[in-house]
Amino acid sequence: MKQLVLDLGAEAAHRLDNFEVGQNAELAHVLHQVAGRAAREHFLYLWGEPAAGKTHLLQGLAATPGARYLRPDAGSAAFTYTPDTDLYLIDDVQLLSAAAQIDAFALFNQVREHGAWLVCTGNVPPAVLPVREDLRTRLAWGLVYQVHGLSDEDKIAALSQAAQARGLTISPAVLPYLLSHFQRDMRSLSSMLDALDQYSLETQRPVTLPLLRDLLTSQQ
């Protein structure tokens, strides 16, 4: 069998409208308001486990005009308020250095003074963040949301919808088996769905459990 190479490094651009909402419906609604600068609350803090979608959400917001996405190591100049930017997005605040924490605290105060918006993410609730006390207090001032990762049922529903959108018929046993025998993040699962589609076309075989097993074997 010809081996299909899965490109797990490539992924679609992160947008708010291609975020799999799952249990995060209220948060998604609020972030759409932030994207339109219609949110009443100007400060949001999002926390959750790795791969829950926090960076996806921030980069989706970063695609809007007047937004600036900041990694923890962005540098002092990047944390400086400028009039042409009214939405600041700080990812992984738990990784901020001591100096960057000072810069983030100053940015928070500038954002508040100018009526701009600030959305931050971290791996734990703000009360237990390993950052200086004044910054930790500021991060808890606004709305705080836990970003919930997708359940297995959510992932199956999202993959089923993606398959249906491309006209791909999948045997009922395929997706549960895939979740049990392959990487579980949505990026990898979506890449495998692409590979299944391609291999099904090349071999003129339906997407069934034997086809999936053949493809998984070829990747080992």
C-alpha positions as CSV (number, residue, x, y, z in Angstrom):
1,M,0.0,0.0,0.0
2,K,1.2,3.5,-0.8
3,Q,2.0,5.3,2.4
4,L,0.2,8.6,2.9
5,V,2.2,11.1,4.9
6,L,0.1,13.0,7.4
7,D,1.1,16.7,7.5
8,L,0.4,17.3,11.2
9,G,2.4,20.6,11.1
10,A,-0.1,22.3,8.8
11,E,-3.4,23.5,10.0
12,A,-6.1,26.0,9.0
13,A,-5.8,29.5,10.2
14,H,-7.2,30.0,13.7
15,R,-10.5,31.9,13.5
16,L,-13.3,32.4,16.0
17,D,-15.7,30.8,13.5
18,N,-13.7,27.6,13.1
19,F,-13.3,27.1,16.9
20,E,-15.2,23.9,18.0
21,V,-17.3,25.4,20.7
22,G,-18.3,22.3,22.7
23,Q,-19.1,23.5,26.3
24,N,-17.8,27.0,25.6
25,A,-20.9,28.6,24.1
26,E,-21.1,31.6,26.5
27,L,-17.3,32.3,26.1
28,A,-17.5,32.1,22.3
29,H,-20.4,34.6,22.3
30,V,-18.5,37.0,24.5
31,L,-15.4,36.7,22.4
32,H,-17.4,37.5,19.3
33,Q,-18.5,40.7,21.1
34,V,-14.9,41.5,21.9
35,A,-13.9,41.0,18.3
36,G,-16.5,43.6,17.3
37,R,-15.5,45.8,20.3
38,A,-19.0,45.5,21.6
39,A,-18.2,43.7,24.9
40,R,-19.1,45.7,28.0
41,E,-16.3,43.9,29.9
42,H,-12.9,45.1,28.8
43,F,-10.8,42.4,30.6
44,L,-11.1,38.7,30.2
45,Y,-8.9,35.9,31.5
46,L,-9.2,32.4,30.0
47,W,-7.7,29.3,31.6
48,G,-7.6,25.6,30.8
49,E,-5.5,22.6,30.1
50,P,-3.1,22.4,27.1
51,A,-4.9,21.9,23.7
52,A,-8.2,23.2,25.1
53,G,-8.2,26.0,22.5
54,K,-6.9,29.0,24.4
55,T,-4.3,30.0,21.8
56,H,-6.8,29.3,19.0
57,L,-9.2,31.8,20.5
58,L,-6.5,34.5,21.0
59,Q,-5.2,34.1,17.5
60,G,-8.8,34.3,16.2
61,L,-9.2,37.6,18.0
62,A,-5.8,38.7,16.7
63,A,-7.1,38.5,13.1
64,T,-9.4,41.5,13.8
65,P,-8.1,45.0,12.9
66,G,-6.4,46.8,15.8
67,A,-5.5,43.7,17.7
68,R,-2.0,42.6,19.0
69,Y,-1.1,39.1,19.9
70,L,1.6,38.8,22.6
71,R,3.6,35.7,23.5
72,P,5.3,35.7,26.9
73,D,8.7,36.4,25.3
74,A,7.4,39.2,23.0
75,G,9.7,41.8,24.5
76,S,9.1,45.0,26.4
77,A,8.3,47.2,23.4
78,A,5.5,44.9,22.4
79,F,3.8,45.4,25.7
80,T,3.6,49.1,25.3
81,Y,0.2,50.6,24.6
82,T,-0.2,52.4,21.2
83,P,-3.2,54.4,20.0
84,D,-3.6,52.2,16.8
85,T,-4.2,49.1,18.9
86,D,-7.3,48.7,21.1
87,L,-7.2,44.9,21.7
88,Y,-4.3,43.3,23.5
89,L,-4.0,39.5,23.7
90,I,-1.4,38.0,26.1
91,D,-1.0,34.2,25.8
92,D,0.4,31.9,28.6
93,V,0.8,34.5,31.3
94,Q,2.2,31.9,33.6
95,L,5.3,32.0,31.5
96,L,6.0,35.7,31.8
97,S,9.4,36.5,33.2
98,A,9.7,38.9,36.2
99,A,10.4,41.8,33.8
100,A,7.6,40.9,31.5
101,Q,5.2,40.7,34.4
102,I,6.0,44.4,35.1
103,D,5.4,45.2,31.5
104,A,2.1,43.3,31.5
105,F,1.0,45.2,34.7
106,A,1.8,48.5,33.1
107,L,-0.1,47.5,29.9
108,F,-3.1,46.6,31.9
109,N,-3.2,50.0,33.5
110,Q,-2.8,51.7,30.1
111,V,-5.5,49.6,28.6
112,R,-7.8,50.6,31.4
113,E,-7.0,54.3,31.1
114,H,-7.7,54.3,27.3
115,G,-10.8,52.1,27.3
116,A,-9.2,49.4,25.3
117,W,-9.6,45.6,25.7
118,L,-7.3,43.0,27.1
119,V,-7.7,39.2,26.9
120,C,-5.1,36.9,28.7
121,T,-4.7,33.2,28.9
122,G,-3.1,30.9,31.5
123,N,-3.0,27.3,32.6
124,V,-4.7,27.8,36.0
125,P,-7.2,30.2,37.5
126,P,-5.9,33.7,38.3
127,A,-5.9,33.1,42.0
128,V,-3.1,30.5,41.8
129,L,-1.1,32.0,39.0
130,P,2.7,32.1,39.7
131,V,3.0,35.8,39.0
132,R,3.4,38.9,41.1
133,E,0.4,39.7,43.3
134,D,-0.6,43.0,41.7
135,L,-0.8,41.4,38.2
136,R,-2.6,38.4,39.6
137,T,-5.2,40.7,41.2
138,R,-5.6,42.6,37.9
139,L,-6.2,39.4,35.9
140,A,-9.1,38.5,38.2
141,W,-10.8,41.8,37.8
142,G,-12.8,41.1,34.7
143,L,-14.6,38.0,33.4
144,V,-12.8,34.7,34.0
145,Y,-13.7,31.6,31.9
146,Q,-12.4,28.1,32.0
147,V,-11.9,26.9,28.4
148,H,-13.2,23.3,28.3
149,G,-11.6,20.8,25.9
150,L,-13.8,18.8,23.7
151,S,-15.3,15.6,25.0
152,D,-15.0,12.4,22.8
153,E,-18.6,13.0,21.8
154,D,-17.8,16.6,20.7
155,K,-14.9,15.4,18.7
156,I,-16.9,12.7,16.9
157,A,-19.6,15.2,16.2
158,A,-17.2,17.7,14.8
159,L,-15.4,15.1,12.6
160,S,-18.7,13.7,11.4
161,Q,-19.8,17.2,10.4
162,A,-16.5,17.8,8.6
163,A,-16.9,14.5,6.8
164,Q,-20.5,15.3,5.8
165,A,-19.4,18.7,4.5
166,R,-17.0,17.1,2.0
167,G,-19.5,14.4,1.0
168,L,-17.5,11.6,2.8
169,T,-19.5,8.6,4.2
170,I,-17.9,7.0,7.2
171,S,-18.7,3.7,8.8
172,P,-20.1,4.2,12.4
173,A,-17.1,2.3,13.9
174,V,-14.4,4.4,12.4
175,L,-14.4,7.6,14.5
176,P,-14.6,5.9,17.9
177,Y,-11.7,3.5,16.9
178,L,-9.7,6.5,15.6
179,L,-10.0,8.3,19.0
180,S,-8.8,5.1,20.8
181,H,-5.8,4.4,18.5
182,F,-4.5,7.8,17.3
183,Q,-3.5,11.2,18.6
184,R,-6.5,12.8,20.2
185,D,-6.0,16.5,19.4
186,M,-8.4,17.9,16.8
187,R,-5.5,19.0,14.5
188,S,-4.2,15.5,14.2
189,L,-7.7,14.0,13.9
190,S,-8.6,16.4,11.1
191,S,-5.4,15.5,9.3
192,M,-6.2,11.8,9.6
193,L,-9.7,12.5,8.2
194,D,-8.1,14.2,5.2
195,A,-5.8,11.1,4.7
196,L,-8.8,8.8,5.0
197,D,-10.6,10.7,2.3
198,Q,-7.5,10.7,0.0
199,Y,-6.9,7.0,0.5
200,S,-10.5,6.1,0.0
201,L,-10.4,7.9,-3.4
202,E,-7.1,6.3,-4.4
203,T,-8.2,2.8,-3.6
204,Q,-11.9,3.2,-4.5
205,R,-12.8,1.7,-1.1
206,P,-15.3,3.0,1.4
207,V,-14.1,4.5,4.7
208,T,-14.6,1.6,7.0
209,L,-12.7,0.2,9.9
210,P,-10.4,-2.1,7.8
211,L,-9.4,1.0,5.7
212,L,-8.6,3.0,8.8
213,R,-6.6,0.1,10.2
214,D,-4.6,-0.2,7.0
215,L,-3.9,3.6,7.1
216,L,-2.8,3.5,10.7
217,T,-0.5,0.6,10.1
218,S,1.1,2.5,7.2
219,Q,2.0,5.4,9.5
220,Q,3.9,3.2,12.0
